[in-house]
Amino acid sequence: MGVDEFATIDFDRKKRCGASEVIYGAGKTAAQIIQIAMELVNGGEQIVLITRINVEKAALLITECERKSLVFYYEEISETFVIGQYPEADGIGKVAVVTAGTSDMKVAKEAVVTLKAFGNDVIEIYDVGVAGIHRLMDRIDEIRQATVVIAIAGMEGALASVIGGLVKAPVIAVPTSIGYGANFEGLSALLSMINSCSSGVSVVNIDNGFGAGYQASLINHINVKEE
C-alpha cells in the first residue's frame, strides 16, 4: 500500500508553522509509521519526530533506519523517536522542564525530546514537587534563568502555580495522569492548573508533553528571524 493511500504529507508545514510535520505513532501501524517517516526523509526533512511509538513499533523503525544508514534516537521512557541529528540550539534562551515527581518523567521526556528536535537548549529538573518544596527552592535560581518553564505535575498539580509565582518567564503547565483515585487520571491536576492564581501560567492537555514542548519552542524562537 502506498503512503498516499492512508496519509497526506504536509511538506509545507515548517515554512508555514515553524516546525515540520510530527508523526503521532499511537493508532498507526509500524508499516504506516515507517512509510510516512521515510517519505518525510526523502522529501528533504532534516529531522523527523515521532511521538507515542511503542517499543515493538520502534524496533521495526530502528531496523529500517539502520538499513538506510540513518541517524536516529529512541527515547524509551517517553516512546519518542527522532530520525536525524538534533539541530544546534538557536532559541533566544533556555527552556526549563520541571517535574513534581519522578513518575512524571515519561511526560517530561516527551517535552525534552520535542524541544531538542526543534532547536532548544533544555534544563531538566526532576522530582521537586511541593511535598518537599525545599527541593524546588534549591533549584529556583537555575529555573529563573529560563526563557520558558514547563511545569509538569500530577496529583493536585500545585507545582505550576508555585513556579508561576516565583519566575518572570511564561509557565506552561502540563497535568499528568499520575495520582490516586480522586486524581481522575489527571483531571484534578488539569482543573487546578486551569484555576491557577499565578497569572503567567497557561495549560496544555493531560500528559501532553509534546504540546508543551512545541509551544515552549515557539516562545523561545519568537525573536529569531528566518534567514
C-alpha positions as CSV (number, residue, x, y, z in Angstrom):
1,M,0.0,0.0,0.0
2,G,1.4,3.4,-1.0
3,V,1.7,6.1,1.6
4,D,-0.8,8.3,-0.4
5,E,-3.5,5.7,0.4
6,F,-3.5,6.5,4.1
7,A,-1.7,9.8,4.6
8,T,-1.3,13.2,3.1
9,I,2.2,14.5,3.9
10,D,2.4,18.2,4.8
11,F,5.8,19.2,3.4
12,D,5.0,22.9,3.7
13,R,4.4,22.9,7.5
14,K,7.9,24.0,8.6
15,K,7.6,27.1,6.4
16,R,4.1,27.8,7.5
17,C,4.3,27.0,11.2
18,G,8.0,27.0,12.1
19,A,8.3,23.2,12.6
20,S,7.9,20.3,10.2
21,E,5.1,17.7,10.5
22,V,5.3,15.4,13.5
23,I,4.1,11.8,13.3
24,Y,1.7,10.7,16.1
25,G,2.5,7.0,16.4
26,A,-0.4,5.8,18.5
27,G,-3.1,4.2,16.3
28,K,-0.8,3.8,13.4
29,T,0.8,0.5,12.3
30,A,4.6,0.2,12.2
31,A,4.4,0.0,8.4
32,Q,2.4,3.2,8.2
33,I,4.9,5.0,10.5
34,I,7.9,3.8,8.6
35,Q,6.3,4.8,5.2
36,I,5.4,8.3,6.5
37,A,8.8,8.8,8.1
38,M,10.7,7.7,5.0
39,E,8.5,10.0,2.9
40,L,9.5,12.9,5.1
41,V,13.2,12.0,5.0
42,N,13.1,11.5,1.2
43,G,11.3,14.9,0.9
44,G,14.3,16.6,2.5
45,E,13.3,16.9,6.2
46,Q,16.5,17.1,8.2
47,I,14.8,15.8,11.4
48,V,11.7,13.7,11.8
49,L,9.9,13.4,15.1
50,I,7.6,10.6,16.0
51,T,5.7,10.6,19.3
52,R,3.8,7.8,21.1
53,I,5.6,5.0,19.3
54,N,5.9,1.8,21.5
55,V,9.0,-0.4,21.7
56,E,7.6,-3.0,19.3
57,K,7.0,-0.5,16.5
58,A,10.2,1.4,17.3
59,A,12.2,-1.8,16.8
60,L,10.9,-2.1,13.3
61,L,11.7,1.5,12.6
62,I,15.2,1.1,14.0
63,T,15.8,-1.8,11.6
64,E,14.7,0.4,8.7
65,C,16.9,3.3,9.8
66,E,19.9,1.0,10.2
67,R,19.2,-0.5,6.7
68,K,19.3,3.0,5.3
69,S,22.2,4.2,7.5
70,L,20.1,7.0,9.0
71,V,21.0,8.6,12.3
72,F,18.2,8.0,14.9
73,Y,17.4,8.2,18.6
74,Y,14.7,6.4,20.5
75,E,13.8,7.7,24.0
76,E,12.1,4.6,25.5
77,I,10.7,6.3,28.6
78,S,8.5,8.7,26.6
79,E,8.2,6.4,23.5
80,T,9.6,9.2,21.3
81,F,11.7,8.7,18.2
82,V,13.9,11.1,16.3
83,I,15.4,10.5,12.8
84,G,18.3,12.8,12.1
85,Q,20.8,14.8,14.2
86,Y,19.4,17.2,16.8
87,P,20.0,20.7,15.4
88,E,22.1,23.3,17.2
89,A,20.1,25.2,19.7
90,D,19.1,28.6,18.2
91,G,16.4,29.8,20.6
92,I,16.7,33.1,22.5
93,G,17.4,31.3,25.7
94,K,16.9,28.0,27.6
95,V,13.7,26.1,28.4
96,A,13.4,24.5,31.8
97,V,11.4,21.3,32.1
98,V,10.5,20.8,35.7
99,T,8.6,17.9,37.2
100,A,6.9,17.4,40.6
101,G,7.8,13.7,40.8
102,T,9.9,11.0,39.1
103,S,6.7,9.4,38.0
104,D,6.1,12.5,35.7
105,M,9.3,11.8,33.8
106,K,7.5,10.0,30.9
107,V,5.7,13.2,30.0
108,A,8.7,15.4,30.7
109,K,10.9,13.4,28.4
110,E,8.4,13.8,25.6
111,A,8.7,17.5,26.1
112,V,12.5,17.4,26.2
113,V,12.9,15.4,23.0
114,T,10.4,17.7,21.3
115,L,12.4,20.8,22.4
116,K,15.7,19.4,21.3
117,A,14.3,18.3,17.9
118,F,13.1,21.9,17.4
119,G,16.5,23.5,18.3
120,N,16.2,24.4,22.0
121,D,18.7,24.3,24.9
122,V,16.9,22.4,27.7
123,I,17.3,22.4,31.5
124,E,15.9,19.2,33.0
125,I,14.9,19.3,36.7
126,Y,13.1,16.3,38.2
127,D,11.3,15.5,41.5
128,V,11.0,18.9,43.0
129,G,7.3,18.9,43.9
130,V,5.6,20.8,46.7
131,A,5.6,17.8,49.1
132,G,9.3,18.8,49.7
133,I,9.3,22.4,48.5
134,H,12.8,22.9,49.7
135,R,13.9,20.8,46.7
136,L,12.3,23.4,44.3
137,M,13.9,26.3,46.2
138,D,17.3,24.7,45.9
139,R,16.9,24.9,42.1
140,I,14.9,28.1,41.7
141,D,17.8,30.3,40.6
142,E,18.5,27.8,37.8
143,I,14.9,27.8,36.8
144,R,14.8,31.6,36.8
145,Q,17.4,31.6,34.0
146,A,15.0,30.0,31.6
147,T,13.1,31.9,28.9
148,V,10.2,29.5,29.3
149,V,9.3,27.0,32.0
150,I,7.4,23.8,31.5
151,A,5.9,22.6,34.9
152,I,4.7,19.0,34.9
153,A,2.7,17.5,37.8
154,G,0.1,15.0,38.6
155,M,-1.7,14.6,42.0
156,E,-3.2,18.1,42.8
157,G,-1.0,19.8,40.2
158,A,0.2,22.6,42.6
159,L,3.8,22.9,41.1
160,A,2.7,25.1,38.2
161,S,1.1,27.7,40.5
162,V,4.1,27.8,42.8
163,I,6.6,28.2,40.0
164,G,4.3,30.8,38.3
165,G,4.6,32.9,41.5
166,L,8.4,32.7,41.5
167,V,9.6,33.4,37.9
168,K,9.1,36.1,35.3
169,A,9.1,33.7,32.4
170,P,5.9,32.2,31.0
171,V,5.0,28.9,32.5
172,I,3.4,26.1,30.5
173,A,1.6,23.7,32.9
174,V,1.2,20.0,32.0
175,P,-1.1,18.0,34.2
176,T,-0.3,14.3,34.3
177,S,-2.4,11.2,34.9
178,I,-0.2,10.3,37.9
179,G,-2.1,10.1,41.2
180,Y,-4.6,8.2,43.3
181,G,-8.3,7.6,42.6
182,A,-9.6,11.2,43.1
183,N,-6.9,12.4,40.7
184,F,-9.4,11.1,38.0
185,E,-6.5,10.2,35.6
186,G,-5.2,13.8,35.6
187,L,-8.5,15.7,35.7
188,S,-7.9,17.1,39.2
189,A,-4.4,18.4,38.2
190,L,-5.9,19.9,35.0
191,L,-8.6,21.8,36.9
192,S,-6.1,23.0,39.5
193,M,-3.8,24.3,36.8
194,I,-6.6,26.0,34.8
195,N,-7.7,27.7,38.0
196,S,-4.1,28.8,38.9
197,C,-3.9,32.2,40.6
198,S,-0.5,32.8,39.0
199,S,-1.1,35.0,36.0
200,G,1.7,33.7,33.8
201,V,0.5,30.1,33.6
202,S,-1.0,28.5,30.6
203,V,-2.2,24.9,30.4
204,V,-2.0,22.1,27.8
205,N,-3.9,18.8,27.9
206,I,-3.3,15.9,30.3
207,D,0.1,14.1,29.6
208,N,0.7,16.4,26.6
209,G,4.4,16.8,26.8
210,F,4.7,17.2,23.1
211,G,2.2,20.1,23.1
212,A,4.1,21.8,25.9
213,G,7.4,21.4,24.2
214,Y,6.1,22.7,20.9
215,Q,4.5,25.8,22.5
216,A,7.7,26.5,24.5
217,S,9.8,26.2,21.4
218,L,7.6,28.8,19.6
219,I,8.0,31.2,22.5
220,N,11.8,30.5,22.7
221,H,12.1,31.4,19.0
222,I,9.8,34.4,19.0
223,N,12.5,36.9,18.1
224,V,14.6,34.6,15.9
225,K,14.5,35.8,12.3
226,E,14.4,33.4,9.4
227,E,17.3,33.8,7.1
